[in-house]
């Protein structure tokens, strides 16, 4: 439980990928453990080969592995493979932000879009097809009428003095 090497590795990954807390890392780590467990079950013939094909297909859509990956290659995956496919990381690597923490801030505050739709979750895993359509979010332009067109009564009304 108190493995100093693991703790230092986790904190290093947290800083490198700009994670808010270690829970984000642990969630991806548990997903990786689930995938490895299913692969081991498929290799031992306790699960059907179809489960293995579905797992490879899903991971290849996200760009984590190639289309021709084997089940043995899935056992060599690490948590960094998933961290590289997060929206926050891709925003930083595409040059929309100058730091990984600024990338997180841009995403959380709604300045980033995927296919024109606002994306506000920095932990979202990005499909390979979505990577090319990441960009800045363009909000709807609001037309502001100039002060000269306001009614004369509102423009000349005096405000009471505050004492």
C-alpha positions as a Markdown table, in Angstrom:
| # | Residue | x | y | z |
|---|---|---|---|---|
| 1 | Unk | 0.0 | 0.0 | 0.0 |
| 2 | Unk | 2.7 | 2.5 | 0.9 |
| 3 | Unk | 5.0 | 1.7 | -2.0 |
| 4 | Unk | 7.2 | 4.8 | -2.4 |
| 5 | Unk | 8.1 | 4.0 | -6.0 |
| 6 | Unk | 4.4 | 3.8 | -7.0 |
| 7 | Unk | 3.6 | 7.0 | -5.1 |
| 8 | Unk | 6.4 | 8.9 | -6.8 |
| 9 | Unk | 5.4 | 7.5 | -10.2 |
| 10 | Unk | 1.8 | 8.5 | -9.6 |
| 11 | Unk | 2.8 | 12.0 | -8.6 |
| 12 | Unk | 5.1 | 12.3 | -11.6 |
| 13 | Unk | 2.3 | 11.3 | -13.9 |
| 14 | Unk | -0.1 | 13.8 | -12.2 |
| 15 | Unk | 2.4 | 16.6 | -12.8 |
| 16 | Unk | 3.3 | 15.5 | -16.4 |
| 17 | Unk | -0.3 | 15.2 | -17.6 |
| 18 | Unk | -1.8 | 18.1 | -15.4 |
| 19 | Unk | -4.2 | 15.9 | -13.6 |
| 20 | Unk | -6.4 | 17.6 | -10.9 |
| 21 | Unk | -5.9 | 14.8 | -8.4 |
| 22 | Unk | -4.7 | 11.2 | -8.3 |
| 23 | Unk | -8.3 | 9.9 | -8.6 |
| 24 | Unk | -8.2 | 10.7 | -12.3 |
| 25 | Unk | -5.1 | 8.4 | -12.6 |
| 26 | Unk | -6.6 | 5.7 | -10.5 |
| 27 | Unk | -9.8 | 5.6 | -12.7 |
| 28 | Unk | -7.7 | 5.0 | -15.8 |
| 29 | Unk | -5.6 | 2.5 | -13.9 |
| 30 | Unk | -8.7 | 0.5 | -12.9 |
| 31 | Unk | -9.9 | 0.6 | -16.6 |
| 32 | Unk | -6.5 | -0.8 | -17.6 |
| 33 | Unk | -6.7 | -3.6 | -15.0 |
| 34 | Unk | -10.2 | -4.5 | -16.3 |
| 35 | Unk | -9.0 | -4.7 | -19.9 |
| 36 | Unk | -6.0 | -6.9 | -18.9 |
| 37 | Unk | -8.3 | -9.1 | -16.8 |
| 38 | Unk | -10.6 | -9.6 | -19.8 |
| 39 | Unk | -7.7 | -10.3 | -22.1 |
| 40 | Unk | -6.3 | -12.9 | -19.8 |
| 41 | Unk | -9.7 | -14.6 | -19.6 |
| 42 | Unk | -9.9 | -14.7 | -23.4 |
| 43 | Unk | -6.4 | -16.1 | -23.7 |
| 44 | Unk | -7.3 | -18.8 | -21.1 |
| 45 | Unk | -10.5 | -19.6 | -23.1 |
| 46 | Unk | -12.9 | -18.6 | -20.3 |
| 47 | Unk | -14.3 | -15.8 | -22.5 |
| 48 | Unk | -15.1 | -15.9 | -26.2 |
| 49 | Unk | -12.7 | -14.6 | -28.8 |
| 50 | Unk | -15.4 | -12.1 | -29.7 |
| 51 | Unk | -14.8 | -10.2 | -26.4 |
| 52 | Unk | -11.1 | -9.9 | -27.4 |
| 53 | Unk | -12.0 | -8.6 | -30.9 |
| 54 | Unk | -14.4 | -6.0 | -29.4 |
| 55 | Unk | -11.7 | -4.9 | -26.9 |
| 56 | Unk | -9.2 | -4.5 | -29.7 |
| 57 | Unk | -11.7 | -2.6 | -31.9 |
| 58 | Unk | -12.7 | -0.2 | -29.1 |
| 59 | Unk | -9.0 | 0.6 | -28.3 |
| 60 | Unk | -8.1 | 1.0 | -31.9 |
| 61 | Unk | -11.0 | 3.5 | -32.4 |
| 62 | Unk | -9.5 | 5.6 | -29.6 |
| 63 | Unk | -6.0 | 5.3 | -31.2 |
| 64 | Unk | -4.5 | 3.5 | -28.2 |
| 65 | Unk | -3.5 | 0.5 | -30.3 |
| 66 | Unk | -3.5 | -0.2 | -34.0 |
| 67 | Unk | -6.1 | -2.2 | -36.0 |
| 68 | Unk | -3.7 | -5.2 | -36.3 |
| 69 | Unk | -3.0 | -5.4 | -32.5 |
| 70 | Unk | -3.0 | -8.8 | -30.8 |
| 71 | Unk | -4.3 | -9.7 | -27.4 |
| 72 | Unk | -0.7 | -10.1 | -26.2 |
| 73 | Unk | 0.0 | -6.5 | -27.1 |
| 74 | Unk | -3.0 | -5.4 | -25.0 |
| 75 | Unk | -1.2 | -6.9 | -22.0 |
| 76 | Unk | 1.7 | -4.5 | -22.5 |
| 77 | Unk | -0.4 | -1.4 | -22.4 |
| 78 | Unk | 0.3 | 1.1 | -19.6 |
| 79 | Unk | -1.7 | 3.9 | -18.1 |
| 80 | Unk | 0.2 | 6.5 | -20.1 |
| 81 | Unk | -1.3 | 5.1 | -23.3 |
| 82 | Unk | -4.7 | 6.3 | -22.0 |
| 83 | Unk | -3.4 | 9.6 | -20.6 |
| 84 | Unk | -2.0 | 10.4 | -24.1 |
| 85 | Unk | -5.6 | 10.2 | -25.5 |
| 86 | Unk | -7.2 | 12.6 | -23.0 |
| 87 | Unk | -8.7 | 15.9 | -24.4 |
| 88 | Unk | -6.5 | 17.9 | -22.0 |
| 89 | Unk | -3.3 | 16.3 | -23.3 |
| 90 | Unk | -4.3 | 16.6 | -27.0 |
| 91 | Unk | -5.1 | 20.3 | -26.6 |
| 92 | Unk | -1.7 | 20.9 | -25.2 |
| 93 | Unk | 0.1 | 18.8 | -27.9 |
| 94 | Unk | -1.8 | 20.5 | -30.7 |
| 95 | Unk | -0.5 | 23.9 | -29.5 |
| 96 | Unk | -3.8 | 25.4 | -28.3 |
| 97 | Unk | -2.2 | 26.0 | -24.8 |
| 98 | Unk | 1.2 | 26.9 | -23.6 |
| 99 | Unk | 1.2 | 24.5 | -20.7 |
| 100 | Unk | -0.7 | 21.3 | -19.7 |
| 101 | Unk | -2.4 | 23.2 | -16.9 |
| 102 | Unk | -3.5 | 25.9 | -19.2 |
| 103 | Unk | -4.9 | 23.2 | -21.5 |
| 104 | Unk | -7.0 | 22.0 | -18.6 |
| 105 | Unk | -8.3 | 25.5 | -17.8 |
| 106 | Unk | -9.2 | 26.1 | -21.5 |
| 107 | Unk | -11.2 | 22.9 | -21.6 |
| 108 | Unk | -13.0 | 23.4 | -18.2 |
| 109 | Unk | -13.9 | 27.0 | -19.1 |
| 110 | Unk | -15.4 | 26.0 | -22.4 |
| 111 | Unk | -12.9 | 27.4 | -24.9 |
| 112 | Unk | -12.3 | 24.1 | -26.7 |
| 113 | Unk | -14.7 | 22.3 | -29.1 |
| 114 | Unk | -14.8 | 19.0 | -30.8 |
| 115 | Unk | -16.6 | 19.2 | -34.2 |
| 116 | Unk | -18.0 | 22.6 | -33.2 |
| 117 | Unk | -19.5 | 21.3 | -29.9 |
| 118 | Unk | -18.2 | 22.7 | -26.7 |
| 119 | Unk | -16.2 | 20.2 | -24.7 |
| 120 | Unk | -15.7 | 20.8 | -20.9 |
| 121 | Unk | -14.4 | 17.5 | -19.7 |
| 122 | Unk | -10.6 | 17.4 | -19.7 |
| 123 | Unk | -10.6 | 13.7 | -18.9 |
| 124 | Unk | -12.6 | 12.7 | -22.0 |
| 125 | Unk | -10.9 | 10.1 | -24.2 |
| 126 | Unk | -10.7 | 11.3 | -27.8 |
| 127 | Unk | -11.4 | 9.0 | -30.7 |
| 128 | Unk | -8.9 | 8.9 | -33.5 |
| 129 | Unk | -11.5 | 10.4 | -35.8 |
| 130 | Unk | -12.2 | 13.3 | -33.4 |
| 131 | Unk | -8.5 | 14.3 | -33.0 |
| 132 | Unk | -8.5 | 16.3 | -36.3 |
| 133 | Unk | -11.6 | 18.3 | -35.4 |
| 134 | Unk | -10.4 | 19.7 | -32.0 |
| 135 | Unk | -10.4 | 23.5 | -32.1 |
| 136 | Unk | -11.4 | 26.6 | -30.3 |
| 137 | Unk | -15.1 | 27.0 | -29.5 |
| 138 | Unk | -16.7 | 29.9 | -31.4 |
| 139 | Unk | -19.5 | 31.4 | -29.3 |
| 140 | Unk | -22.6 | 32.9 | -30.8 |
| 141 | Unk | -22.0 | 36.6 | -31.6 |
| 142 | Unk | -24.4 | 38.9 | -29.7 |
| 143 | Unk | -25.2 | 42.2 | -31.3 |
| 144 | Unk | -25.0 | 45.1 | -28.8 |
| 145 | Unk | -27.0 | 48.2 | -29.7 |
| 146 | Unk | -25.1 | 51.5 | -29.4 |
| 147 | Unk | -26.0 | 53.8 | -26.5 |
| 148 | Unk | -27.4 | 56.4 | -28.9 |
| 149 | Unk | -30.3 | 54.3 | -29.9 |
| 150 | Unk | -31.5 | 54.0 | -26.2 |
| 151 | Unk | -34.7 | 55.9 | -25.4 |
| 152 | Unk | -34.1 | 59.6 | -24.5 |
| 153 | Unk | -35.7 | 59.2 | -21.0 |
| 154 | Unk | -33.4 | 56.4 | -20.0 |
| 155 | Unk | -30.3 | 58.2 | -21.3 |
| 156 | Unk | -31.0 | 61.4 | -19.4 |
| 157 | Unk | -32.2 | 59.9 | -16.2 |
| 158 | Unk | -30.0 | 61.0 | -13.3 |
| 159 | Unk | -28.9 | 58.5 | -10.7 |
| 160 | Unk | -29.3 | 59.5 | -7.1 |
| 161 | Unk | -26.2 | 60.5 | -5.2 |
| 162 | Unk | -24.9 | 58.0 | -2.8 |
| 163 | Unk | -23.9 | 59.4 | 0.6 |
